[in-house]
Amino acid sequence: MIPIYRPSIKRKEMDALLSTLVSDYVDYVNNSSEFLKALSRFLHTEGGALLRDYSTAIFAALDSLKLRAGNRVLISPLSPSVYLRELEKRGIEVVFADVDIISGCISDEEMKKFLETDIDALILYSPNGIRPAYSFLVDTDIPIIEDITTTVGCCSDYDERDWAADIIILRMELHDIITSGEGTAILAGDKKNLSALRNVLSDFPVTSYLLNMNAAMGMIQLDSIEKFLERRRDIGEIYESSIRKGNHKAFYTSEESKRNYSTFHVILNTPLKEVISYARKNGVMTELAFSDSSLALESSGSKKCPNADLLLLRTVIFPLYPGLGSRNTETIARLLSTLP
């Protein structure tokens, strides 16, 4: 059975991890500083910290922007459920902006509409590696948190954007594009936000920070990022060609840009159980794409997002990762073109 996720960890990463484990197992903080510096250079940020936990990074981001009870924060309904939990824990009002059915990202129209209201902050998250330009954000002074877990290293003609996020979050768990085994990087877009972030982080215990051995693994991953992304794109393009032969759809972007493929999403036109059963019979694991989304966690039904509601119920993911191999890639591509 072809699994949905498989970490892109090879001998280099394991050697780096073991070397660090032997040399300074008890050291919780820096030597990870080299990884942090390299990551900051790669992402053109001012620096920040490497934390052990995704939710802790979100907590620090909200704290550094001084977001409190009564504030209103705009997010994608398809963002990870941890965002909704962290925001509601603070008493912050969560505002969902519906997504574009074609790209799965918040549509320009929806975002512009809400930005004209009393929104106190914006959290950007792409569920599928598509990174919209949102060029109109250059005219806003609303604080922005951008989660680049699926879009890290995404190249486009708007890479030199006129706007930049105040805080950038990059999760690095085993199934993510860059993995350090666990952990999350939190980075500041400018010196002002770096100062605010450091003030927040100064109260964190040393156990909040990424271990050196995980940072060593992440450093090797970062060195290979372009190769990993290129392999993911090669597989993604094969899958897209296959899905167009059948009855279902994938996410697309009309913008002139390269995109990442953290996984491969398929929007179904036939019953979910039928497709999942067919894939399993052919040796391929699948799962619902957005079962751990903020929309799935939000059960009151008070936030109306018809496009996201549809995607929540009808989107599944298929395996896509650099170590998939040619034979497995061909198997999945053939399966995608013949889905019931």
Residue, then its C-alpha position, 0 to 999 in steps of 0.5 A: m500500500i502506498p502511504i499518503y506521507r513519507p518523510s524525505i529523510k535520507r542518510k545525510e539527515m540521519d548522519a547529521l542527527l546522530s552526530t549532533l546527538v553524540s556531541d551535545y544531546v543535553d543542549y536545548v538551544n543554539n547551534s540551531s542558530e546556524f539553521l535559523k540564519a540560513l533559513s532567514r537568508f533563504l526567506h529574506t526575513e530578519g530572523g526569529a526563532l526555532l520552536r518545538d511546537y506549531s501551536t507555540a509558534i502561533f501563540a508567539a505570533l499572536d502575542s507579538l502583534k498584541l492580538r487580544a480578546g475582542n480583536r477580529v482576525l481574518i483567516s481561511p476556513l481551510s487553515p489548520s484547526v490549531y489556528l481556530r483553537e489558539l484564536e478562540k482561546r484568547g477570546i479573539e473573534v475569528v472571521f472566515a473569508d470564503v475560498d476560491i473554488i479553483s485555487g482553494c485560497i481566499s479569493d481576492e474579492e472576499m479578502k477585499k470585502f473583509l479588509e474594508t471592515d474592522i479587521d485587526a489582523l490577517i492570517l494567510y494560509s495556502p492548503n495546497g502550495i498555491r501562493p496568490a499575489y494579493s497585490f492590493l495588500v500593499d495598501t493595507d496597514i493591517p498586521i499580517i501573519e503568513d503561514i508558508t508551510t506549503t508554499v516555502g520556496c515557491c518561486s513566482d514573478y511576484d516573489e519581490r512583492d511590494w508587501a511583506a508579512d509581519i510574521i512568517i510561520l513555517r511548520m517542519e513536521l515529518h510530513d511537511i516540505i521541509t522537515s526537522g523531525e518536529g518543530t516550527a520556525i517563526l520569523a519576522g518580516d522587519k526589524k520592528n516585528l523582530s524586536a516585538l517577537r524577541n520580547v515575547l520569546s524572552d519569557f519562553p523556557v529553553t524547552s520551547y526551542l528546537l533541539n540541536m539534532n532536529a536543527a541539524m536535520g533541518m539544515i540538510q533539508l534546506d540545502s536540498i530544498e530546490k531539488f525536493l521542490e522540483r521533484r514534487r513539481d514534476i510529480g504534480e504535473i504528471y498527476e494534473s495531466s492524469i486527472r484531466k482525463g477523468n471526471h474530477k478536478a485538481f486545484y489550479t492557479s491562473e497566475e503566472s507562477k510556479r507552485n508547490y505540491s505538498t500533497f495532491h488534492v482531488i475535488l470529487n464529482t462522485p461519492l467519496k466512499e466509492v473513490i476511497s475504496y477504489a484507490r485502496k483496492n489499487g494499493v493507494m492510501t487516501e484521506l479527506a483533505f480538510s478533516d483537520s481544518s478550522l472549518a471542520l472544527e467550527s461546528s456551529g454553522s454560523k460562518k457561511c462559506p459555501n465554497a469551503d463547505l463544498l471542498l471540506l466534503r469533497t476533497v481527498i489527498f493522494p500521495l505526493y512526495p520526493g521519495l515516491g519513486s517512478r513506479n508508484t508515481e505511474t501507479i497513482a497517475r494511472l489511478l487518477s485518470t480512471l477514478p470512478 
